[in-house]
Amino acid sequence: MDAIFAHLSIALRKPNSDVWGKVRVIAIDAAGKVFAGIAIGIGFAMAKKQLNRPTRGP
C-alpha cells in the first residue's frame, strides 16, 4: 500500500511533459489555415466561373 502512495506522489511531483505538444499545435493550426485557404480559393473560383457564364437571352 505504501508503494502505491509513493508512486502517486512521484507522479504528482513530476508531471509528464509533452515535448512535441507545441509542435503539434503549430502543425494543426497551419494545416487548418491551409485547408481554409483552399476552401476559400475554390469558393472564389466557383463564384468567378458563375459570373463569367454567358446569359441566355433573346
N, C-alpha and C positions, 0 to 999 in steps of 0.2 A: 504494500500500500504506500509505503514511503517512496518507493521508486517512481510510482505514478505521479505523485506530487512533485518530486524532484524534476521529472521530465516536463511536467506542465510549467513549473517555474522557469526552467531554462527556455522553453518555447515562448513564454510571455516576455522574458527579458530580451531575447534576440529574435525579433520578427524576421521572417524570411523576406529579403529584399529582392525584387524582380529587376534584374539589370536591364533586360530588354523591354521593360514596360514603357519607357519614354519613346524608344524607337518604334515600338508597335503603335503607340498613339499617333505619332507623326506619320507613319506609313498609312494608317487607316484614314487619317484626315486628308492626306494627299490623294489617296485613291478616291475618296468621296468627292473631292473637288474636281478631279479628272472626269469622273462619271457624270457629275453635274454639268461640267463644261461640254461634254459630248452631247448630253441630252438637250442642252440649250442650243447648241450648234445645229442639231438635227431639227429642232423646232424652228429655228430661223430659216433653215434651208427649205423646209416644207412650206413655210409662210411665203417665202420668196417665189417658190415654184407656183404656188397658188395665185400669186399676184401677176405672174407672167403668162398665165393661161389665157389664150385668146377667148374673147367673148363670142357667144352665138347671137348674132343679131340679124335683122332682116337685110 
